[in-house]
Amino acid sequence: MPNIKIPREKIIETALEITAESGIESATAKAIAKRLNCSTMPISWTFDTMENLKHALMIQATNFYNEYMVARKPQATKSEAIALNYIQFAKDYPNIFKLLFMTEQKNNDISKVDIVGDREYAISAIKEVCSVNDEIATAMFANIWVLTHGIATLLVTKTADLTDEQIRKMINDVADGLLLKWKPKKE
């Protein structure tokens, strides 16, 4: 068989397509090679190991997710849009969502988890919309993120079927409750 050179980007793009369609378990060297109409050798030459390819795939999936989050503009406040976009991404791309957000992570501090590609943007949006300080906005972010991730996970695993209106109401009810708890009361 002749030496076929497949661009690195094309291999990663193909791995992401396969992952989106059928999950990370399906993105094998053999499946990628079949889709690219080549042997597994170009993949091996380019990445040495499947771990290297999976690392590149995670970077590509993260970039895809970040582009999605920025491009989608629902009719909502900035802070609401972040949560709604996260949930919509889970609905639109459940297998990529699973790869990014339902695999073991090394982060143990929930307030430092970055679901939006720019955690500081999310916290500043909460500060702006809710008129709260950094500490309260960070705490609200952590609590709303847990709710948002829970909803997205329920949808991806088909454990629940919620309408967009139900989701928006849950997020706003929790945000309102958190504001009542933490926002200084005016006397």
C-alpha positions as CSV (number, residue, x, y, z in Angstrom):
1,M,0.0,0.0,0.0
2,P,1.4,3.4,-0.9
3,N,2.3,6.0,1.8
4,I,-0.8,8.1,2.1
5,K,-0.5,11.4,4.0
6,I,-3.7,12.4,5.8
7,P,-3.6,15.9,7.4
8,R,-3.6,15.9,11.2
9,E,-6.6,18.2,11.2
10,K,-8.6,15.8,8.9
11,I,-7.9,12.9,11.3
12,I,-9.1,14.9,14.3
13,E,-12.1,16.2,12.5
14,T,-13.1,12.7,11.5
15,A,-12.6,11.5,15.0
16,L,-14.9,14.3,16.2
17,E,-17.5,13.4,13.6
18,I,-17.5,9.7,14.7
19,T,-17.7,10.7,18.3
20,A,-20.6,13.0,17.7
21,E,-22.4,10.2,15.9
22,S,-21.7,7.2,18.1
23,G,-19.6,8.2,21.1
24,I,-15.9,8.2,21.9
25,E,-15.8,4.4,22.1
26,S,-16.5,4.3,18.4
27,A,-13.6,6.7,17.4
28,T,-11.1,3.9,17.0
29,A,-8.1,4.0,14.6
30,K,-9.9,1.4,12.4
31,A,-13.1,3.4,12.2
32,I,-11.3,6.7,11.5
33,A,-9.2,4.9,8.8
34,K,-12.3,3.4,7.2
35,R,-14.0,6.8,7.1
36,L,-10.9,8.4,5.6
37,N,-10.5,5.5,3.1
38,C,-7.0,4.6,4.2
39,S,-5.2,2.1,6.4
40,T,-4.5,2.9,10.1
41,M,-0.9,3.7,9.4
42,P,-1.4,7.4,8.6
43,I,-3.2,7.7,12.0
44,S,-0.3,5.9,13.8
45,W,2.3,8.0,12.0
46,T,0.6,11.2,12.9
47,F,-0.3,10.4,16.6
48,D,2.0,7.6,17.7
49,T,-0.7,6.4,20.2
50,M,-4.5,6.6,20.6
51,E,-3.9,8.5,23.8
52,N,-2.3,11.3,21.7
53,L,-5.2,11.2,19.3
54,K,-7.7,11.4,22.1
55,H,-5.9,14.3,23.7
56,A,-6.1,16.2,20.3
57,L,-9.8,15.1,20.0
58,M,-10.5,16.6,23.5
59,I,-8.9,19.9,22.4
60,Q,-11.0,19.9,19.2
61,A,-14.2,19.0,21.1
62,T,-13.5,21.8,23.6
63,N,-13.0,24.3,20.8
64,F,-16.2,23.1,19.1
65,Y,-18.1,23.5,22.3
66,N,-16.7,27.0,23.0
67,E,-17.6,28.1,19.4
68,Y,-21.1,26.8,20.0
69,M,-21.5,28.7,23.2
70,V,-20.4,32.0,21.7
71,A,-22.4,31.6,18.4
72,R,-25.7,30.7,19.9
73,K,-27.7,33.7,21.2
74,P,-31.1,32.7,22.7
75,Q,-33.5,35.4,23.8
76,A,-32.2,35.6,27.4
77,T,-30.0,37.6,29.7
78,K,-26.3,36.9,29.4
79,S,-26.2,34.7,32.5
80,E,-29.4,32.8,31.5
81,A,-28.0,32.3,28.0
82,I,-24.9,30.5,29.4
83,A,-27.0,28.0,31.2
84,L,-29.5,27.6,28.3
85,N,-26.6,27.2,25.7
86,Y,-25.0,24.5,27.9
87,I,-28.2,22.5,28.0
88,Q,-28.9,23.0,24.3
89,F,-25.4,21.8,23.5
90,A,-26.2,18.6,25.5
91,K,-29.4,18.2,23.5
92,D,-27.7,18.9,20.1
93,Y,-24.5,16.9,20.7
94,P,-25.1,14.4,23.4
95,N,-22.0,12.3,22.6
96,I,-19.7,15.2,22.6
97,F,-21.3,16.5,25.8
98,K,-20.6,13.1,27.4
99,L,-17.0,13.2,26.3
100,L,-16.5,16.7,27.7
101,F,-18.6,16.7,30.8
102,M,-19.5,13.1,31.7
103,T,-16.0,11.6,31.9
104,E,-13.8,11.7,34.9
105,Q,-12.2,15.0,35.6
106,K,-9.4,16.1,37.9
107,N,-11.0,19.3,39.2
108,N,-12.4,19.0,42.8
109,D,-13.5,22.7,43.3
110,I,-16.9,23.2,41.8
111,S,-16.6,27.0,41.9
112,K,-13.6,26.7,39.6
113,V,-15.2,24.5,37.0
114,D,-15.2,26.2,33.6
115,I,-18.3,25.2,31.6
116,V,-18.3,28.2,29.3
117,G,-14.7,28.4,28.2
118,D,-14.5,31.7,30.1
119,R,-15.6,31.3,33.7
120,E,-14.9,34.9,34.5
121,Y,-17.3,36.0,31.7
122,A,-20.1,33.9,33.3
123,I,-19.4,35.3,36.8
124,S,-19.3,38.9,35.4
125,A,-22.6,38.3,33.6
126,I,-24.2,37.1,36.9
127,K,-22.7,40.2,38.7
128,E,-24.1,42.5,36.0
129,V,-27.6,40.9,35.8
130,C,-28.1,40.3,39.5
131,S,-26.1,43.4,40.9
132,V,-24.1,41.3,43.3
133,N,-20.4,41.2,44.3
134,D,-17.7,38.7,43.2
135,E,-18.2,36.4,46.1
136,I,-22.0,36.1,45.7
137,A,-21.6,35.8,41.9
138,T,-19.1,33.0,42.2
139,A,-21.3,31.1,44.7
140,M,-24.3,31.6,42.4
141,F,-22.3,30.4,39.4
142,A,-21.3,27.2,41.3
143,N,-24.9,26.5,42.4
144,I,-26.5,27.3,39.0
145,W,-23.8,25.2,37.2
146,V,-24.7,22.1,39.3
147,L,-28.4,22.6,38.4
148,T,-27.6,23.2,34.7
149,H,-25.3,20.2,34.5
150,G,-27.9,18.1,36.3
151,I,-30.5,19.1,33.8
152,A,-28.2,18.5,30.8
153,T,-27.2,15.1,32.2
154,L,-30.9,14.1,32.7
155,L,-31.6,15.1,29.1
156,V,-28.5,13.3,27.6
157,T,-29.3,10.1,29.5
158,K,-33.0,10.4,28.6
159,T,-33.9,10.2,32.2
160,A,-36.1,13.3,31.9
161,D,-37.9,15.1,29.1
162,L,-38.1,18.8,29.9
163,T,-39.4,21.6,27.7
164,D,-37.3,24.8,27.2
165,E,-39.9,26.7,29.3
166,Q,-39.6,24.2,32.2
167,I,-35.8,24.5,32.0
168,R,-35.8,28.3,32.0
169,K,-38.2,28.4,34.9
170,M,-36.0,26.0,37.0
171,I,-32.9,28.1,36.3
172,N,-34.7,31.4,37.1
173,D,-36.3,29.9,40.3
174,V,-33.0,28.8,41.6
175,A,-31.3,32.1,40.7
176,D,-34.1,34.0,42.4
177,G,-33.8,31.8,45.5
178,L,-30.0,32.3,45.6
179,L,-30.5,36.0,45.4
180,L,-33.0,36.0,48.3
181,K,-30.4,34.0,50.3
182,W,-27.3,36.1,49.6
183,K,-28.2,39.5,48.4
184,P,-28.1,42.1,51.2
185,K,-31.5,43.2,52.3
186,K,-32.4,46.9,52.2
187,E,-33.8,48.3,55.4
